Amino acid sequence: MSTAALIGLVLFAVGLLLALVVVVRLHAFVALLATSLVVAVVGGVPLAEIADEIQRQMGATLGYIAVVIGLGAMFGEILRRSGGAEAIAHRLLDAFGEQRAPQALALTGLVVAIPVFFDVALVLLIPLVYTLAERSRRSLLYYAVPLLAGIAVAHAFVPPTPGPVAVAGLLGADLGWVILFGLLAGAPATAVGGLWFGRRIAARIHLEVPEAMRAPAAVGDAEPARRPGFATAVGLVALPLALILVGTVSAVVLPDGSPSRRILSFAGHPFVALLATTLVSFWALGTRLGYSAAEVRETAGKALEPVGMIILVTGAGGVFGKVLFGTGVGAAAAEWMASSRLPFVLLAFLIATVVRVAQGSATVSMVTAASLVAPIVEAGESSPALLAALTVAIACGATVLSHVNDSGFWLVGRFLGMSETETLRVWTVMETLVGLTGLAMVLVLSIFF
């Protein structure tokens, strides 16, 4: 096929995928597989090879991603159930003081949401916002927006949350680099979208605690006597990040083949880092606090229920990208990129933004964008830093312009008692500021790395 025909095939594939998800309302997993089948047929892949190729690529994609997401989900659930996330939140509020409560809430959201899903982190921490708003008589938004920004950044930018893990897996990016770039881009994004915007929007819109939410709400499932301390909880959150980062740094600064490098690289592999953290958390947040082995096992099993579909969508996204690559799109896209004046990082951001606006889900947007960018990556040579920059740029594009087709839009509106118009003015603008600030930082980082 000619370059023009292959680019046309990409546009057709994206249009078909969006039509199936947005218009026909097919689930993203089914839509991705169906689109992959159509693209394979149209692209000239022999019919006898299509089914085997889908099976092979699904296994290749999930072999890495399923392990990381599964272990991260288990750790996040036991952290939540034991009250560890609550311990982090309250200690940070005590340390910062009520005058700097927005900064404390932003940091709390960023830390707690690294191992915990967005909706879980929001449900877990929103009672703190209600308490502070009632105590100070300030607008609910003064405290809520910083918290939301911190959670949103952790949810999209920092592994081991599913979105960046999935994108890193599809692009072949090193998680250590992704964590580093995610934190470097996420900190100013939280400051702009959460702290700066939060103060200004709170001065314009005064919200009281919703009447339905005024009853005292329990945070976490654990009894007070069985909750872990702050040092234990925050240490466990930091453990996998530190191991992965140390493994990445050792591969750069230590000589090839040295025993220290081999040991640190082994310990810093995401499988080892997350498995070690999960096993330690079963003891430190489980049996040490008086939970039975059966309760710990039940918590770990329950954690896997909500991530099953995320894993399947991620696998289907990998299939979609590989099928496109098999038609020759990768070489054609690389040729088009060579003649385009758009920076690669900006192109990845724009692709994710288009998908985000069209279908809503940040995770699906990230997976879809990564599956479209992956053939271009595979057609050339990219440094670990560039792959990390692409991963975070896709996360930024999948964050901006959240609106009525995003479940987070309605969840935030409900918990803050906002109308649809107010939610657009608050949540949509905040998400867009977070994404754009993150993109600006990624563009700067891509210059120096």
CORWONOR-V180509 format. One record per backbone hydrogen bond with DSSP energy under -0.5 kcal/mol. CO is the residue of the C=O (numbers start at 1). NH is the residue of the N-H. If there is no record, write none. Layout:
co=[CO/CO]
nh=[NH/NH]
This chain:
co=[2/3/4/5/6/7/8/9/10/11/12/13/14/15/16/17/18/18/19/19/20/27/28/29/30/31/32/33/34/35/36/37/38/39/40/41/46/46/47/47/49/50/51/52/53/54/55/56/57/58/59/61/61/62/62/64/65/66/67/68/69/70/71/72/73/74/75/76/77/78/79/79/79/80/81/81/83/84/85/86/87/88/89/90/91/92/93/97/98/100/101/102/103/104/105/106/107/108/109/111/111/112/112/117/118/119/120/121/122/125/125/126/127/128/129/130/131/132/133/139/139/140/140/141/143/144/145/146/147/148/149/150/151/152/153/153/154/157/158/161/162/163/164/165/166/167/168/168/174/175/176/177/178/179/180/181/182/183/184/185/186/187/188/189/190/190/191/192/194/195/196/197/198/199/200/201/201/204/205/207/210/211/218/223/224/229/230/231/232/233/234/235/236/237/238/239/240/241/242/243/244/245/246/247/248/249/249/250/255/258/259/260/261/262/263/264/266/269/270/271/272/273/274/275/276/277/278/279/280/281/282/283/286/286/287/292/293/294/295/296/297/298/299/300/301/301/302/302/304/305/307/308/309/310/311/312/313/314/315/316/317/318/319/320/321/322/323/324/324/325/328/329/330/331/332/333/334/335/336/343/344/345/346/347/348/349/350/351/352/353/354/355/356/359/361/362/363/364/365/366/367/368/369/370/371/373/373/374/375/376/377/383/384/385/386/387/388/389/390/391/392/393/394/396/396/399/403/406/406/407/408/409/410/411/412/413/413/414/419/420/421/422/423/423/424/426/427/428/428/429/430/431/432/433/434/435/436/437/438/439/440/441/442/443/444/444/445]
nh=[6/7/8/9/10/11/12/13/14/15/16/17/18/19/20/21/22/23/23/24/26/31/32/33/34/35/36/37/38/39/40/41/42/43/45/44/49/50/50/51/53/54/55/56/57/58/59/60/61/62/63/64/65/66/67/68/69/70/71/72/73/74/75/76/77/78/79/80/81/82/83/84/85/83/221/222/87/88/89/90/91/92/93/94/95/96/97/100/101/104/105/106/107/108/109/110/111/112/113/114/115/115/116/121/122/123/124/125/126/128/129/130/131/132/133/134/135/136/137/142/143/143/144/145/147/148/149/150/151/152/153/154/155/156/157/158/158/159/161/165/166/167/168/169/170/171/172/173/178/179/180/181/182/183/184/185/186/187/188/189/190/191/192/193/194/195/196/197/198/199/200/201/202/203/204/204/205/206/207/140/213/214/220/226/227/233/234/235/236/237/238/239/240/241/242/243/244/245/246/247/248/249/250/251/252/252/253/254/258/262/263/264/265/266/267/268/269/273/274/275/276/277/278/279/280/281/282/283/284/285/287/288/289/291/290/296/297/298/299/300/301/302/303/304/304/305/305/306/308/308/311/312/313/314/315/316/317/318/319/320/321/322/323/324/325/326/327/327/329/328/332/333/334/335/336/337/338/339/340/347/348/349/350/351/352/353/354/355/356/357/358/359/360/361/365/366/367/368/369/370/371/372/373/374/375/376/377/378/379/380/380/387/388/389/390/391/392/393/394/395/396/397/398/399/400/402/406/409/410/411/412/413/414/415/416/417/418/417/423/424/425/426/427/428/429/430/431/401/432/433/434/435/436/437/438/439/440/441/442/443/444/445/446/447/447/448/449]
